[in-house]
């Protein structure tokens, strides 16, 4: 292979449709294939080697070349041991972010951007409001409080609930795909690609008549002319090349395959023996390439070793398992259209776009301005000879204000800054991860060398006729070491000499360096902290909280950590919104002839129905918005944390369950408002019932008191009558004395006494009633203030 990359000569795009023949499309497809085979410069995108290195590091696969740069920086000769391993400390930070993405709220809402549809919606809302006003004004039982409540309900309906048939169908399409397909799992995998490879890509297309959302592996995608845009869809050329089982090819492209194409695929199953393997016929090349060049251009997944002299690369149409290469090429070409200026019935200037084959009506003075606008084309190459599904894309996703702006149906993010090459979060952490592996290797080696303090024993001082087992027995059992400094030498010049004269002393020595072990451990801790700082994932965010930390300090740390990583989540949310916009537009084409109802289940377990009419749905132009953010997620979590206090304040369990099953803040707000209104209504009814009960109790007490007072009054009246009658009898019994005046005075006193008694009794009754009523009102006011 050559080390130079020659930019291919692209076919001319600004040509009439009559010149866009089959050969022209095949020529464009081959240009895309050449980009896959030879392109090195990806512009903003990181190179293939960097992506594979990051993937391997995350999957605990050690790259020997990267190891050498760490453990052998001076490029010394010799072979280093293979005990070097990967210790994936960075994976914990990435896995935490992956988990948070799966739990992160994402509540997309579709809306219509057509001027005529928006105007009709506003007209419906205005008519509803006017109708309500007329009903309230003409109502003979007009209630100001009820009218105010009706206006508030209408306002809430117009802001949150009202959707015309276009918006209703588009939102049903979104919910249908989110809840019935694997699109959420694909998005989670996209987020993993973003943090590990620095890119996330997806394709929304129509295959076999079905709408298909596919996550794309960044390793399989080649782009050309992306400039400084972080959006992959802004490229002029997008090529997707990967190996696919033949069965999948037939499933996806059976409507496009000719008879000869099917025969070609059938012949591929013919096998022959290649060494000890059965390889499909016609899939091996005989050419040999240098291993480094092959890896550099094709990647490890495209070659296979065949001896030390080089590699036998598989035919680029197949891999070693017999999967066939499918290359899909998309390029931004040009189309000739005409622009006709005219005035409508109201005298306003209007524009009309016509096809390049349009014949103007020159007799009526019609003038056409011919221009070229952008148009996305596509074509697919299967194996080495099959070309199919080529031509303009069936849907261009054109901008209503600028017909030249179109979309390829591919959505992708590049994690770059300005015009610099993309760098993933894994790429930032990788140098520290490799250093961490190195110091773990050093720590392992130091532990192997370290033996601590060991005893030294001079054999010249061993007691005569004692074995080492006996010496060790005394040392272990009794904790003493027996030495004989007068042990004489047995032979030679040492005969008759003391052992002590040999100037050898017993004691201990240390093997290994404990300080070096501690230094390595300190370095490992430092590297862990640096990886945490770079990733933005603090120990507090992982749940590692010290007993000396305050609640406010932990919350502050977690909040700052979330701010550090919010960039990745926001970029991913933008990616998902763009995917849904393309998905809605593609659904309008894929289901244009369908009119059906499909039942499906939402996340909260409720059952709903997709009521779809393709002919109506195609008339709308849709946008998608979402309120997913860390602030909204925190708000939702805090609101759910208030469930326990709510229950303690007579809240209903069904309301709490409804709140926990709610995924979007707008619905949560409406449900909480309704629950509060219901609670206030229940409290009002309870207070009214309580007031009625207290009033009944007051009336009953008053009746009892009145009966008691009447009884006491009767007793006193009877007692007083008895006394007066006794006194009257005494006066009458006095003989010869005129006592008529005295009797009259006694009767008058009796009457005055009864009147005073009745007056005081009524006063006491009124005082007691007033006191009871004041006490009841005070209790109700106190309870009402506590409930608020």
Steps between C-alpha positions, in 0.01 A plus 500: 500500500614850429570740785344787309134583484373644176171685522266330254354686205133543582247486217334824403175553690343804329366309203149437365306200622534341156875464552466339842513151359569166665870531418509847659354368825740202501791739448392699808461181701853390409632837615341429839657154508841652427455737796449199726805315371755780492392810689718599798419863571161517670515870580328555833448131563761304697687235305409133501802399705399730786144365501615136506750578777228654716262212438769247591594689814137509615468128425814423704713416195862610535673664203866388504614807304348738755647294785850540360468879501433486876713218643786538248524874425870472408435223244743265667582170336361186655162347567294627790289250695137439400365551854394855407119523521228758467324621816192682362457770763362740234218259416324572829462869409374417152255238626354751745436745215352221289261413783398862550420530130264204524319660796502852359163649413429547132153626414485602132205703377420546132347819363391621157693777325270542197355851492156383389482225765613735777244760395220243503601392849493858627158544342365194683629629835349846435164349411502295820571811706229703330252219548577488872453875535161490330385212720604680817349835407165357389471273805224633727664326795835671439756423769820705492701234684386225262577719196851569626561129552373418148736758343798353692412149380477622138839673528657184641343293223630733226857494639545137600225279365382633165649334194367504149485179302849556351672548834299221657608252231866611509515463878333161475760393242782606737349318797428197284863463391642574844279240669483226235854494355855483634567865424573584866759222517654624174523851647675364809751324276544827308587675827763233570647565155508873573704463821729222374546574130411870498213453253141377490315422177162364395316428177127535439400330178233294327602136450265231373215751522556550873626801691835400655708681763857369512790590724816534294844396621734799445761251376271418206435859392723714278426865430651748259483883499356560845687828561458631855149370568447260788202352311588205279198571279669823384757298304489478121572126499393241757598136446387212721692180440469184707483123473150355519370141501355401167166422662472858626583629150211300358266620777579867440543511124283220360278751318805645318692179414481368147502132409871510414572675830323223692689236304829672589412499871398135480836402349683660792390212723723265298801423723851368460764392748766755589735340748282378783214738426210495262502830313229602252631477146651807336562691820879480538760713326842364415679832536709554813530837670719631776317445830544860616364647178203263506414590855545867427269507200248224571503448875550180700145386430567489123815283487614160625852369569647237270859446604782730602573626152194718485125458487258357255226760497148396425332633193354836593157364409508244785638447847655184646156364602343542160296810580458719195596866490213746456607855414235771505609827341320830548616817329366851461445563132306768314163516331374746240171670594306802382366793703187675377396832656129583496229687692220320681133600504567753775781669307784365714830390345544123503756246373443163343767233450481275196693196383784525252278341233234767537396687184409866571186655356671774298179603325361627832827669586619236749870533576711238670831556674706182482735425793682203653426405860649231723358149494607188691561190290569148618612164372594165651767255393480139622805283460700574186235513229154588637382860471150586617274759659673788322346835413377810685392431858122464519483765773727804512371667822516838330485828689175691428688831475793376292430214258870430452550392861440125526593207724650156428310309770825445692539668839836527675693696761875558509642581843741771390583862589502752215719366219704262719480126455246318715612362831281277714482489877683168486780664302546760772515234772715252305847643585420484871351153460820377337706658778272337755563162337875566511506585869283199577760296315774665706306437820462134414871465431592678826271272700662197341846630596401609849557231768511723805752438782659154496736350759868426434664197668871428509544126446839521678307559824273198460534272805693187426283204397187718477290487184329807351162342581592489869617862494177612328296297756653690793455829320129442427404325825702697755585816308875460547785452258767261624856593396837346602776761462757240630420253230839391373581454141523138403763509231772700345646822626189567714563199726494611864388857420186669639213561258480862616839572353349471155359851543154396374199628692135386498212748457247591232480668163225653281434389142303748289408865556178571690531870425486427128178303548345795684617741231337286232175489696506878541553536126206268428278710724616815321421349160153393616431858608627639170276260304205608717580868436528453124180296473312733733383206715587572862500238780191672646315443173589133526363492854834499684431753779730562794353529850663844529315641198195721544175454312544835327855414400395169347215664307738767372749238385234297321361813333843607374566148378172508306599833346827347378322220313190691385670575169485135397137456603386820325677403178341155517152651560549718193594187306181323609282798407654510151443126465131539582458781246637273227298205629172694471585613148596147396180359652298738283652334190513141625135507616357740245240247379410365844196580706487283807488479878766327708481432871809531720597547864675807642777504761253556783307186407205679344364380170455738209428490128689632198228644277685566174389637165790523255328735256435757774836450673697584184352850491682611816853622557613415850749612760601324820587653836591352835541630851749235609775649717673439830295775665174340393623158610599635842167677531311181419704304756445763769128508430482124535698523826209702645270198476552403865411844642205510263372170637542629854277796409207282395620455140365210298715200405352493148626855438852400609497200266382726218785744572765225501378368165509845340802559275465862391488813719202658320278202576638488853411866552146450375448191715631677811275800430199270465594312819531830689163618369339172601662523844376857548151393396507209744624725779225753425232231507651356818500841665140557401399161640695571815335841539160343455583236758627759744191716445281196564701428814461862611124489443477173691701643789284810504187288516643295786604812686161656441326188630726498803433867568126453455512215747700705751264794446203279567656369818583849622155622409345216689725569800420870488130432469520272797672768706251768396206278564637415843548868571150573371354234724683651795353841419154358459526316828543825696159573646360842525768658291444650152787346283369571153782746430759249611354233279496732201863592564600133521326419170675795332841387629432154369423630152811726489720213615376271221554768236859564615571128501375455143701801377824373653436154359464638146818707539699196612369298205606767251847532656557127490385475135728787398799346676447159338464650153812716540702201616383290201589772249842540660572128469400495129716801418799345674459170314459678165821699551692181587378320187616788277 
